[in-house]
Amino acid sequence: MCADWKDSGLSAKTAAGCICASIVVLICGITGLAGLIDGYHTIEEGYVGVYFRFGALQEAVTEPGVHFRQAFVTTTKSVLIRPEELRMPSVNVVTKDGIEITFNKIGVLSRTQKDKVIPMIRKYGGDFKKVLIYDRIKEDLRIFCAGKTIDEVYNEQFLEIVAAVKHDVEAQIKRLGEDGVEILNLVIPKPDIPQDIAQN
């Protein structure tokens, strides 16, 4: 109807109105489609979804599956709740007798409690496992070794290290993180020690 306005006797004003209306409908359609695409998201199995609206953390978490969120103003972050194994970076410590040793390939198997995800993110940020587990393990390993000689750490009390560190980290998780994360397994291999001491 708008295309052949000259032949149909429509005025230039009516034709301009038709063109403007068509442009508005097109813009609304594109915006609606972009909103639909932006709002659609998937949460994978083993994760829960947390939402930030205008940067503020929302209270609800979503289960795995396809979900829609408020477009353009809400962002989603997936948080792993199934068991996760992580190899920590090397940890350097100094023993009571002043010898620096390095623990390599410390392995931590941990799990996050779904009902504690929001409080932990609110209190410690998205990398709450680093704060509650990995930093605590480094700190407790340093404290343990600072009170022992190299011979005690490497030989006499080596088998006690895992139990002592795990027990203390779990107590700190209970106090700081309200049992929001759980250490399922902790593996601390023998430390690398200076070559001249290893030969003695």
Secondary structure, DSSP 8 states (H G I E B T S, - for coil): --TTHHHHT--HHHHHHHHHHHHHHHHHHHHHHHHHHHHEEEE-TTEEEEEEETTEEEEEEE-SEEEE--TTTEEEEEEE-S-EEEE---EEEE-TTS-EEEE---EEEEEE-GGGHHHHHHHH-TTHHIIIIIHHHHHHHHHHHHTS-HHIIIIITHHHHHHHHHHHHHHHHHHHHTT-EEEEEEE----B--HHHHT-
